[in-house]
């Protein structure tokens, strides 16, 4: 998840974390809705999304 400000920053991380914690389908990155989605997001975030 990214805000449309062009930066991958803490706001993006916390936005995703909120979605993930709420079980929001937008946080499902690979179609199986499990903890791997969080780790996939961390990898993407580390690469700058």
PDB file of N, CA, C, O and CB in Angstrom:
ATOM      1  N   UNK A   1       0.844  -1.151   0.000  1.00  0.00           N
ATOM      2  CA  UNK A   1       0.000   0.000   0.000  1.00  0.00           C
ATOM      3  C   UNK A   1       0.897   1.223   0.000  1.00  0.00           C
ATOM      4  O   UNK A   1       1.895   1.302   0.717  1.00  0.00           O
ATOM      5  CB  UNK A   1      -0.964  -0.008   1.203  1.00  0.00           C
ATOM      6  N   UNK A   2       0.508   2.157  -0.820  1.00  0.00           N
ATOM      7  CA  UNK A   2       1.267   3.407  -0.861  1.00  0.00           C
ATOM      8  C   UNK A   2       0.329   4.578  -0.888  1.00  0.00           C
ATOM      9  O   UNK A   2      -0.711   4.562  -1.547  1.00  0.00           O
ATOM     10  CB  UNK A   2       2.197   3.450  -2.071  1.00  0.00           C
ATOM     11  N   UNK A   3       0.710   5.569  -0.175  1.00  0.00           N
ATOM     12  CA  UNK A   3       0.014   6.843  -0.355  1.00  0.00           C
ATOM     13  C   UNK A   3       0.510   7.397  -1.681  1.00  0.00           C
ATOM     14  O   UNK A   3       1.631   7.107  -2.098  1.00  0.00           O
ATOM     15  CB  UNK A   3       0.278   7.857   0.852  1.00  0.00           C
ATOM     16  N   UNK A   4      -0.288   8.162  -2.318  1.00  0.00           N
ATOM     17  CA  UNK A   4       0.087   8.686  -3.630  1.00  0.00           C
ATOM     18  C   UNK A   4       0.937   9.945  -3.537  1.00  0.00           C
ATOM     19  O   UNK A   4       0.725  10.912  -4.268  1.00  0.00           O
ATOM     20  CB  UNK A   4      -1.152   8.974  -4.441  1.00  0.00           C
ATOM     21  N   UNK A   5       1.909   9.914  -2.620  1.00  0.00           N
ATOM     22  CA  UNK A   5       2.789  11.070  -2.494  1.00  0.00           C
ATOM     23  C   UNK A   5       4.162  10.806  -3.100  1.00  0.00           C
ATOM     24  O   UNK A   5       5.030  11.678  -3.073  1.00  0.00           O
ATOM     25  CB  UNK A   5       2.935  11.458  -1.033  1.00  0.00           C
ATOM     26  N   UNK A   6       4.365   9.604  -3.648  1.00  0.00           N
ATOM     27  CA  UNK A   6       5.623   9.290  -4.300  1.00  0.00           C
ATOM     28  C   UNK A   6       6.716   8.784  -3.377  1.00  0.00           C
ATOM     29  O   UNK A   6       7.795   8.420  -3.846  1.00  0.00           O
ATOM     30  CB  UNK A   6       6.108  10.478  -4.998  1.00  0.00           C
ATOM     31  N   UNK A   7       6.464   8.751  -2.090  1.00  0.00           N
ATOM     32  CA  UNK A   7       7.464   8.298  -1.131  1.00  0.00           C
ATOM     33  C   UNK A   7       7.014   6.998  -0.477  1.00  0.00           C
ATOM     34  O   UNK A   7       5.837   6.828  -0.160  1.00  0.00           O
ATOM     35  CB  UNK A   7       7.722   9.377  -0.064  1.00  0.00           C
ATOM     36  N   UNK A   8       7.955   6.085  -0.278  1.00  0.00           N
ATOM     37  CA  UNK A   8       7.711   4.898   0.546  1.00  0.00           C
ATOM     38  C   UNK A   8       8.276   5.230   1.920  1.00  0.00           C
ATOM     39  O   UNK A   8       9.488   5.193   2.133  1.00  0.00           O
ATOM     40  CB  UNK A   8       8.378   3.578  -0.072  1.00  0.00           C
ATOM     41  N   UNK A   9       7.386   5.552   2.846  1.00  0.00           N
ATOM     42  CA  UNK A   9       7.854   6.002   4.151  1.00  0.00           C
ATOM     43  C   UNK A   9       7.033   5.358   5.263  1.00  0.00           C
ATOM     44  O   UNK A   9       6.217   4.470   5.016  1.00  0.00           O
ATOM     45  CB  UNK A   9       7.783   7.532   4.251  1.00  0.00           C
ATOM     46  N   UNK A  10       7.261   5.819   6.482  1.00  0.00           N
ATOM     47  CA  UNK A  10       6.597   5.232   7.649  1.00  0.00           C
ATOM     48  C   UNK A  10       5.080   5.317   7.538  1.00  0.00           C
ATOM     49  O   UNK A  10       4.381   4.428   8.026  1.00  0.00           O
ATOM     50  CB  UNK A  10       7.059   5.927   8.922  1.00  0.00           C
ATOM     51  N   UNK A  11       4.559   6.360   6.910  1.00  0.00           N
ATOM     52  CA  UNK A  11       3.107   6.467   6.741  1.00  0.00           C
ATOM     53  C   UNK A  11       2.570   5.279   5.945  1.00  0.00           C
ATOM     54  O   UNK A  11       1.525   4.722   6.282  1.00  0.00           O
ATOM     55  CB  UNK A  11       2.739   7.792   6.036  1.00  0.00           C
ATOM     56  N   UNK A  12       3.283   4.895   4.896  1.00  0.00           N
ATOM     57  CA  UNK A  12       2.865   3.745   4.091  1.00  0.00           C
ATOM     58  C   UNK A  12       2.895   2.464   4.909  1.00  0.00           C
ATOM     59  O   UNK A  12       1.982   1.642   4.838  1.00  0.00           O
ATOM     60  CB  UNK A  12       3.761   3.600   2.858  1.00  0.00           C
ATOM     61  N   UNK A  13       3.959   2.309   5.687  1.00  0.00           N
ATOM     62  CA  UNK A  13       4.087   1.113   6.520  1.00  0.00           C
ATOM     63  C   UNK A  13       2.927   1.015   7.509  1.00  0.00           C
ATOM     64  O   UNK A  13       2.315  -0.044   7.646  1.00  0.00           O
ATOM     65  CB  UNK A  13       5.430   1.123   7.275  1.00  0.00           C
ATOM     66  N   UNK A  14       2.627   2.104   8.192  1.00  0.00           N
ATOM     67  CA  UNK A  14       1.553   2.062   9.184  1.00  0.00           C
ATOM     68  C   UNK A  14       0.175   1.952   8.535  1.00  0.00           C
ATOM     69  O   UNK A  14      -0.730   1.349   9.112  1.00  0.00           O
ATOM     70  CB  UNK A  14       1.609   3.299  10.063  1.00  0.00           C
ATOM     71  N   UNK A  15       0.006   2.521   7.353  1.00  0.00           N
ATOM     72  CA  UNK A  15      -1.255   2.328   6.619  1.00  0.00           C
ATOM     73  C   UNK A  15      -1.460   0.841   6.331  1.00  0.00           C
ATOM     74  O   UNK A  15      -2.543   0.301   6.555  1.00  0.00           O
ATOM     75  CB  UNK A  15      -1.258   3.146   5.288  1.00  0.00           C
ATOM     76  N   UNK A  16      -0.411   0.186   5.833  1.00  0.00           N
ATOM     77  CA  UNK A  16      -0.525  -1.242   5.546  1.00  0.00           C
ATOM     78  C   UNK A  16      -0.772  -2.034   6.828  1.00  0.00           C
ATOM     79  O   UNK A  16      -1.622  -2.924   6.853  1.00  0.00           O
ATOM     80  CB  UNK A  16       0.744  -1.752   4.844  1.00  0.00           C
ATOM     81  N   UNK A  17      -0.050  -1.722   7.868  1.00  0.00           N
ATOM     82  CA  UNK A  17      -0.205  -2.434   9.135  1.00  0.00           C
ATOM     83  C   UNK A  17      -1.641  -2.329   9.648  1.00  0.00           C
ATOM     84  O   UNK A  17      -2.193  -3.309  10.148  1.00  0.00           O
ATOM     85  CB  UNK A  17       0.773  -1.882  10.182  1.00  0.00           C
ATOM     86  N   UNK A  18      -2.242  -1.153   9.527  1.00  0.00           N
ATOM     87  CA  UNK A  18      -3.641  -0.978   9.930  1.00  0.00           C
ATOM     88  C   UNK A  18      -4.563  -1.873   9.102  1.00  0.00           C
ATOM     89  O   UNK A  18      -5.457  -2.521   9.647  1.00  0.00           O
ATOM     90  CB  UNK A  18      -4.063   0.497   9.783  1.00  0.00           C
ATOM     91  N   UNK A  19      -4.345  -1.908   7.796  1.00  0.00           N
ATOM     92  CA  UNK A  19      -5.165  -2.757   6.928  1.00  0.00           C
ATOM     93  C   UNK A  19      -4.990  -4.230   7.291  1.00  0.00           C
ATOM     94  O   UNK A  19      -5.964  -4.977   7.393  1.00  0.00           O
ATOM     95  CB  UNK A  19      -4.802  -2.527   5.449  1.00  0.00           C
ATOM     96  N   UNK A  20      -3.749  -4.631   7.481  1.00  0.00           N
ATOM     97  CA  UNK A  20      -3.447  -6.024   7.800  1.00  0.00           C
ATOM     98  C   UNK A  20      -4.098  -6.428   9.122  1.00  0.00           C
ATOM     99  O   UNK A  20      -4.722  -7.485   9.212  1.00  0.00           O
ATOM    100  CB  UNK A  20      -1.927  -6.243   7.866  1.00  0.00           C
ATOM    101  N   UNK A  21      -3.952  -5.591  10.143  1.00  0.00           N
ATOM    102  CA  UNK A  21      -4.506  -5.895  11.463  1.00  0.00           C
ATOM    103  C   UNK A  21      -6.030  -5.973  11.428  1.00  0.00           C
ATOM    104  O   UNK A  21      -6.636  -6.733  12.184  1.00  0.00           O
ATOM    105  CB  UNK A  21      -4.064  -4.841  12.477  1.00  0.00           C
ATOM    106  N   UNK A  22      -6.642  -5.192  10.553  1.00  0.00           N
ATOM    107  CA  UNK A  22      -8.097  -5.181  10.444  1.00  0.00           C
ATOM    108  C   UNK A  22      -8.629  -6.325   9.572  1.00  0.00           C
ATOM    109  O   UNK A  22      -9.840  -6.518   9.466  1.00  0.00           O
ATOM    110  CB  UNK A  22      -8.556  -3.852   9.881  1.00  0.00           C
ATOM    111  N   UNK A  23      -7.716  -7.081   8.950  1.00  0.00           N
ATOM    112  CA  UNK A  23      -8.145  -8.154   8.056  1.00  0.00           C
ATOM    113  C   UNK A  23      -8.719  -7.647   6.747  1.00  0.00           C
ATOM    114  O   UNK A  23      -9.478  -8.348   6.079  1.00  0.00           O
ATOM    115  CB  UNK A  23      -9.162  -9.009   8.740  1.00  0.00           C
ATOM    116  N   UNK A  24      -8.353  -6.425   6.384  1.00  0.00           N
ATOM    117  CA  UNK A  24      -8.854  -5.811   5.155  1.00  0.00           C
ATOM    118  C   UNK A  24      -8.337  -6.590   3.937  1.00  0.00           C
ATOM    119  O   UNK A  24      -7.150  -6.908   3.874  1.00  0.00           O
ATOM    120  CB  UNK A  24      -8.424  -4.317   5.073  1.00  0.00           C
ATOM    121  N   UNK A  25      -9.200  -6.896   2.984  1.00  0.00           N
ATOM    122  CA  UNK A  25      -8.766  -7.627   1.784  1.00  0.00           C
ATOM    123  C   UNK A  25      -7.682  -6.901   0.997  1.00  0.00           C
ATOM    124  O   UNK A  25      -6.929  -7.545   0.266  1.00  0.00           O
ATOM    125  CB  UNK A  25      -9.949  -7.875   0.883  1.00  0.00           C
ATOM    126  N   UNK A  26      -7.580  -5.579   1.124  1.00  0.00           N
ATOM    127  CA  UNK A  26      -6.520  -4.847   0.426  1.00  0.00           C
ATOM    128  C   UNK A  26      -5.137  -5.192   0.955  1.00  0.00           C
ATOM    129  O   UNK A  26      -4.139  -4.915   0.289  1.00  0.00           O
ATOM    130  CB  UNK A  26      -6.752  -3.356   0.546  1.00  0.00           C
ATOM    131  N   UNK A  27      -5.057  -5.783   2.126  1.00  0.00           N
ATOM    132  CA  UNK A  27      -3.768  -6.174   2.696  1.00  0.00           C
ATOM    133  C   UNK A  27      -3.341  -7.565   2.230  1.00  0.00           C
ATOM    134  O   UNK A  27      -2.231  -8.007   2.529  1.00  0.00           O
ATOM    135  CB  UNK A  27      -3.835  -6.136   4.217  1.00  0.00           C
ATOM    136  N   UNK A  28      -4.212  -8.249   1.504  1.00  0.00           N
ATOM    137  CA  UNK A  28      -3.907  -9.590   1.008  1.00  0.00           C
ATOM    138  C   UNK A  28      -3.110  -9.463  -0.279  1.00  0.00           C
ATOM    139  O   UNK A  28      -3.667  -9.132  -1.325  1.00  0.00           O
ATOM    140  CB  UNK A  28      -5.206 -10.419   0.777  1.00  0.00           C
ATOM    141  N   UNK A  29      -1.813  -9.725  -0.208  1.00  0.00           N
ATOM    142  CA  UNK A  29      -0.933  -9.508  -1.348  1.00  0.00           C
ATOM    143  C   UNK A  29      -0.746 -10.734  -2.233  1.00  0.00           C
ATOM    144  O   UNK A  29      -0.266 -10.615  -3.360  1.00  0.00           O
ATOM    145  CB  UNK A  29       0.392  -9.051  -0.865  1.00  0.00           C
ATOM    146  N   UNK A  30      -1.119 -11.905  -1.736  1.00  0.00           N
ATOM    147  CA  UNK A  30      -0.883 -13.105  -2.545  1.00  0.00           C
ATOM    148  C   UNK A  30      -2.087 -14.044  -2.632  1.00  0.00           C
ATOM    149  O   UNK A  30      -1.961 -15.178  -3.096  1.00  0.00           O
ATOM    150  CB  UNK A  30       0.283 -13.858  -1.987  1.00  0.00           C
ATOM    151  N   UNK A  31      -3.238 -13.579  -2.192  1.00  0.00           N
ATOM    152  CA  UNK A  31      -4.465 -14.344  -2.370  1.00  0.00           C
ATOM    153  C   UNK A  31      -4.791 -15.372  -1.315  1.00  0.00           C
ATOM    154  O   UNK A  31      -5.766 -16.108  -1.462  1.00  0.00           O
ATOM    155  CB  UNK A  31      -4.409 -15.012  -3.631  1.00  0.00           C
ATOM    156  N   UNK A  32      -4.001 -15.450  -0.243  1.00  0.00           N
ATOM    157  CA  UNK A  32      -4.300 -16.466   0.760  1.00  0.00           C
ATOM    158  C   UNK A  32      -4.578 -15.922   2.157  1.00  0.00           C
ATOM    159  O   UNK A  32      -4.878 -16.690   3.071  1.00  0.00           O
ATOM    160  CB  UNK A  32      -3.173 -17.418   0.834  1.00  0.00           C
ATOM    161  N   UNK A  33      -4.483 -14.622   2.330  1.00  0.00           N
ATOM    162  CA  UNK A  33      -4.806 -13.937   3.591  1.00  0.00           C
ATOM    163  C   UNK A  33      -4.145 -14.575   4.811  1.00  0.00           C
ATOM    164  O   UNK A  33      -4.827 -15.013   5.738  1.00  0.00           O
ATOM    165  CB  UNK A  33      -6.303 -13.918   3.791  1.00  0.00           C
ATOM    166  N   UNK A  34      -2.817 -14.622   4.805  1.00  0.00           N
ATOM    167  CA  UNK A  34      -2.093 -15.154   5.952  1.00  0.00           C
ATOM    168  C   UNK A  34      -0.930 -14.232   6.317  1.00  0.00           C
ATOM    169  O   UNK A  34      -0.753 -13.172   5.718  1.00  0.00           O
ATOM    170  CB  UNK A  34      -1.581 -16.578   5.656  1.00  0.00           C
ATOM    171  N   UNK A  35      -0.148 -14.647   7.300  1.00  0.00           N
ATOM    172  CA  UNK A  35       0.958 -13.818   7.791  1.00  0.00           C
ATOM    173  C   UNK A  35       2.014 -13.561   6.724  1.00  0.00           C
ATOM    174  O   UNK A  35       2.763 -12.589   6.823  1.00  0.00           O
ATOM    175  CB  UNK A  35       1.605 -14.477   8.992  1.00  0.00           C
ATOM    176  N   UNK A  36       2.086 -14.415   5.706  1.00  0.00           N
ATOM    177  CA  UNK A  36       3.065 -14.189   4.641  1.00  0.00           C
ATOM    178  C   UNK A  36       2.821 -12.861   3.929  1.00  0.00           C
ATOM    179  O   UNK A  36       3.755 -12.271   3.385  1.00  0.00           O
ATOM    180  CB  UNK A  36       3.020 -15.337   3.630  1.00  0.00           C
ATOM    181  N   UNK A  37       1.585 -12.388   3.928  1.00  0.00           N
ATOM    182  CA  UNK A  37       1.296 -11.089   3.310  1.00  0.00           C
ATOM    183  C   UNK A  37       2.089  -9.980   3.995  1.00  0.00           C
ATOM    184  O   UNK A  37       2.611  -9.084   3.332  1.00  0.00           O
ATOM    185  CB  UNK A  37      -0.213 -10.781   3.375  1.00  0.00           C
ATOM    186  N   UNK A  38       2.175 -10.042   5.302  1.00  0.00           N
ATOM    187  CA  UNK A  38       2.928  -9.029   6.040  1.00  0.00           C
ATOM    188  C   UNK A  38       4.408  -9.077   5.654  1.00  0.00           C
ATOM    189  O   UNK A  38       5.030  -8.039   5.428  1.00  0.00           O
ATOM    190  CB  UNK A  38       2.762  -9.233   7.563  1.00  0.00           C
ATOM    191  N   UNK A  39       4.963 -10.281   5.581  1.00  0.00           N
ATOM    192  CA  UNK A  39       6.381 -10.405   5.235  1.00  0.00           C
ATOM    193  C   UNK A  39       6.636 -10.024   3.779  1.00  0.00           C
ATOM    194  O   UNK A  39       7.690  -9.478   3.457  1.00  0.00           O
ATOM    195  CB  UNK A  39       6.867 -11.833   5.494  1.00  0.00           C
ATOM    196  N   UNK A  40       5.690 -10.306   2.909  1.00  0.00           N
ATOM    197  CA  UNK A  40       5.804  -9.872   1.520  1.00  0.00           C
ATOM    198  C   UNK A  40       5.811  -8.355   1.459  1.00  0.00           C
ATOM    199  O   UNK A  40       6.602  -7.763   0.725  1.00  0.00           O
ATOM    200  CB  UNK A  40       4.653 -10.444   0.665  1.00  0.00           C
ATOM    201  N   UNK A  41       4.923  -7.720   2.236  1.00  0.00           N
ATOM    202  CA  UNK A  41       4.904  -6.266   2.264  1.00  0.00           C
ATOM    203  C   UNK A  41       6.228  -5.708   2.788  1.00  0.00           C
ATOM    204  O   UNK A  41       6.753  -4.736   2.244  1.00  0.00           O
ATOM    205  CB  UNK A  41       3.741  -5.768   3.125  1.00  0.00           C
ATOM    206  N   UNK A  42       6.762  -6.316   3.833  1.00  0.00           N
ATOM    207  CA  UNK A  42       8.055  -5.843   4.356  1.00  0.00           C
ATOM    208  C   UNK A  42       9.138  -5.892   3.281  1.00  0.00           C
ATOM    209  O   UNK A  42       9.941  -4.967   3.161  1.00  0.00           O
ATOM    210  CB  UNK A  42       8.486  -6.687   5.570  1.00  0.00           C
ATOM    211  N   UNK A  43       9.160  -6.971   2.502  1.00  0.00           N
ATOM    212  CA  UNK A  43      10.137  -7.069   1.404  1.00  0.00           C
ATOM    213  C   UNK A  43       9.924  -5.947   0.377  1.00  0.00           C
ATOM    214  O   UNK A  43      10.875  -5.298  -0.058  1.00  0.00           O
ATOM    215  CB  UNK A  43      10.032  -8.452   0.709  1.00  0.00           C
ATOM    216  N   UNK A  44       8.657  -5.735   0.001  1.00  0.00           N
ATOM    217  CA  UNK A  44       8.351  -4.677  -0.961  1.00  0.00           C
ATOM    218  C   UNK A  44       8.703  -3.302  -0.402  1.00  0.00           C
ATOM    219  O   UNK A  44       9.249  -2.456  -1.110  1.00  0.00           O
ATOM    220  CB  UNK A  44       6.872  -4.722  -1.348  1.00  0.00           C
ATOM    221  N   UNK A  45       8.390  -3.089   0.857  1.00  0.00           N
ATOM    222  CA  UNK A  45       8.683  -1.802   1.498  1.00  0.00           C
ATOM    223  C   UNK A  45      10.192  -1.556   1.521  1.00  0.00           C
ATOM    224  O   UNK A  45      10.641  -0.441   1.252  1.00  0.00           O
ATOM    225  CB  UNK A  45       8.107  -1.764   2.940  1.00  0.00           C
ATOM    226  N   UNK A  46      10.968  -2.574   1.836  1.00  0.00           N
ATOM    227  CA  UNK A  46      12.421  -2.438   1.882  1.00  0.00           C
ATOM    228  C   UNK A  46      12.993  -2.093   0.497  1.00  0.00           C
ATOM    229  O   UNK A  46      14.052  -1.475   0.392  1.00  0.00           O
ATOM    230  CB  UNK A  46      13.057  -3.735   2.412  1.00  0.00           C
ATOM    231  N   UNK A  47      12.283  -2.500  -0.554  1.00  0.00           N
ATOM    232  CA  UNK A  47      12.717  -2.203  -1.920  1.00  0.00           C
ATOM    233  C   UNK A  47      12.181  -0.858  -2.409  1.00  0.00           C
ATOM    234  O   UNK A  47      12.463  -0.445  -3.534  1.00  0.00           O
ATOM    235  CB  UNK A  47      12.268  -3.313  -2.865  1.00  0.00           C
ATOM    236  N   UNK A  48      11.416  -0.184  -1.568  1.00  0.00           N
ATOM    237  CA  UNK A  48      10.841   1.102  -1.941  1.00  0.00           C
ATOM    238  C   UNK A  48       9.471   0.978  -2.583  1.00  0.00           C
ATOM    239  O   UNK A  48       9.014   1.881  -3.284  1.00  0.00           O
ATOM    240  CB  UNK A  48      11.762   1.816  -2.874  1.00  0.00           C
ATOM    241  N   UNK A  49       8.814  -0.166  -2.330  1.00  0.00           N
ATOM    242  CA  UNK A  49       7.491  -0.468  -2.911  1.00  0.00           C
ATOM    243  C   UNK A  49       7.602  -0.357  -4.379  1.00  0.00           C
ATOM    244  O   UNK A  49       6.619  -0.565  -5.090  1.00  0.00           O
ATOM    245  CB  UNK A  49       6.384   0.471  -2.380  1.00  0.00           C
TER     246      UNK A  49
END
